[in-house]
Amino acid sequence: MNIVPGKHFSITDPQNVNTVIYQINKTEKEFEENSPKFTLERLKCREQLVGNNKKKTFFVDTPKEDGNQLVILSFGQDKVVVNMGILNKDEVKISKKPVPVKFDTLYSEKETEYKEIKYTPNLKRPITIIDPVTTEEVKPVLYYDKETNEVKGKCKLKPYKAYFAFEVREDKN
């Protein structure tokens, strides 16, 4: 009998809501100086219909002894609800109130390309851009900048379309 390491938990999305969950990982000490302190890893999930709702089971491949910090994004029509959570042993605790999110709006009437997204050495970016309709990430195109001797990325955003972008930072307070 094979025992698969890892944990899983389930949530139920009501109609017209699509939830995605990211695990927050601290950057390895040897890379901290030239990279962000945190990276995000989107959790894989399996969906099944339960009446008019979707039951989603999320998987954490490598549970941490001190718990796995989670960012829970629930996309509804014209809004995103952001919650924080922690998977600790066999229990998931989710914040009772959504976290206040500071945000800026980018608007363009023509196709735009945003450059200079810094990457950690394993190519996971600290800023995540999500299409709120599909909840899929906008994947960057990597390129090598000869002037700075770095691998960078650029994302193409479509005009007249909303996107959700977020970054996890450490609060020094």
C-alpha positions in Angstrom: 0.0 0.0 0.0 1.4 3.4 -1.0 0.9 6.3 1.3 1.0 9.6 -0.5 2.4 12.5 1.6 0.4 15.7 1.6 -2.9 17.1 2.8 -6.1 18.1 1.2 -9.2 20.1 2.2 -12.5 21.0 0.5 -14.6 24.2 0.1 -17.9 24.7 -1.7 -18.3 27.6 -4.2 -21.8 28.9 -4.7 -23.0 29.7 -8.2 -21.1 32.5 -10.0 -18.1 32.2 -7.6 -14.8 30.7 -8.5 -12.2 30.3 -5.7 -8.5 29.8 -6.2 -6.0 29.3 -3.4 -2.3 30.1 -3.2 0.3 28.9 -0.7 2.8 31.5 0.6 6.4 30.2 0.6 9.3 32.0 2.2 12.3 32.5 -0.1 15.3 30.3 0.8 17.9 32.2 2.8 20.6 31.9 0.2 18.4 33.7 -2.4 16.9 36.4 -0.1 19.1 39.3 -1.0 18.3 39.4 -4.8 14.7 38.1 -4.7 11.4 38.7 -3.0 10.9 37.4 0.5 7.9 35.4 -0.5 6.8 33.4 -3.6 3.3 32.1 -4.3 2.3 28.6 -5.4 -1.1 27.9 -6.7 -2.7 24.9 -5.2 -4.0 22.2 -7.5 -7.6 21.3 -7.1 -10.3 18.8 -8.2 -13.9 20.0 -8.8 -17.2 18.2 -8.6 -20.7 19.5 -8.9 -22.9 19.3 -5.9 -26.3 20.5 -6.9 -25.8 24.0 -8.3 -22.5 24.5 -6.3 -19.0 23.4 -7.0 -17.1 21.4 -4.4 -13.4 22.0 -4.7 -10.7 19.8 -3.1 -7.3 21.5 -2.8 -4.1 19.7 -2.4 -0.9 20.7 -0.4 1.9 18.4 -1.5 4.4 19.4 1.2 2.7 20.3 4.5 5.0 22.3 6.8 5.3 21.4 10.5 4.6 25.0 11.5 1.6 25.3 9.1 1.1 26.4 5.5 0.0 30.0 5.0 -2.8 30.4 2.4 -4.2 33.3 0.3 -7.8 32.5 -0.7 -9.2 34.4 -3.6 -13.0 34.1 -4.4 -13.9 35.7 -7.7 -17.5 36.8 -8.1 -19.2 39.0 -10.6 -17.2 42.3 -10.5 -15.4 41.7 -7.2 -12.8 39.6 -5.5 -12.9 38.6 -1.9 -9.5 38.0 -0.3 -9.1 35.8 2.8 -6.1 34.5 4.6 -5.9 31.0 6.0 -3.5 28.5 7.5 -3.3 24.7 7.0 -2.0 23.3 10.3 -1.9 19.5 10.7 -5.4 18.4 9.8 -7.2 21.7 10.2 -7.7 24.7 7.9 -8.4 28.0 9.7 -9.7 30.9 7.6 -9.9 34.5 8.7 -13.4 35.5 9.8 -13.2 38.8 8.0 -11.7 39.3 4.5 -8.3 41.1 4.6 -8.4 44.7 3.5 -6.5 45.0 0.2 -4.7 48.1 -1.0 -4.9 48.3 -4.8 -4.2 50.4 -7.8 -6.1 50.3 -11.1 -4.5 50.0 -14.5 -6.6 51.1 -17.4 -5.7 51.2 -21.0 -7.6 51.6 -24.3 -4.9 49.8 -26.3 -3.1 46.6 -25.8 -0.3 47.2 -23.3 2.8 45.3 -22.3 4.0 45.6 -18.7 7.7 44.8 -18.3 10.2 44.5 -15.5 8.5 41.8 -13.4 11.3 40.4 -11.2 11.6 36.7 -10.7 13.1 34.5 -8.0 15.7 32.1 -9.2 13.1 29.3 -9.6 11.1 31.6 -12.0 8.1 32.1 -9.6 7.1 35.7 -9.7 6.2 37.8 -6.7 3.4 39.6 -8.6 0.6 37.4 -9.8 -1.9 38.7 -12.5 -5.2 36.8 -12.8 -7.9 37.0 -15.4 -11.0 37.3 -13.1 -13.3 35.7 -15.6 -11.3 32.5 -16.1 -9.3 32.7 -12.9 -6.3 31.7 -14.9 -2.9 33.5 -14.4 -1.6 35.7 -17.1 1.7 34.0 -17.9 4.7 36.2 -18.7 7.0 35.8 -21.6 10.6 35.4 -20.3 13.5 37.3 -21.9 17.1 37.9 -21.0 18.1 41.5 -20.3 21.7 41.8 -21.4 22.2 45.2 -19.7 21.3 43.9 -16.2 22.3 40.3 -16.9 18.9 39.0 -15.6 16.0 36.9 -16.7 12.9 39.1 -16.7 9.3 38.8 -17.9 6.7 40.8 -19.6 2.9 40.3 -19.7 0.5 41.4 -22.4 -2.8 42.8 -21.1 -5.8 43.2 -23.3 -7.5 46.6 -23.6 -10.9 47.2 -21.9 -10.4 44.1 -19.7 -10.2 43.9 -15.9 -7.3 42.0 -14.3 -6.6 41.2 -10.7 -2.9 41.5 -9.6 -1.5 40.9 -6.2 1.7 40.6 -4.3 2.5 39.3 -0.9 4.7 41.5 1.2 5.9 41.4 4.8 4.2 43.8 7.2 7.0 45.2 9.4 4.4 46.5 11.9 
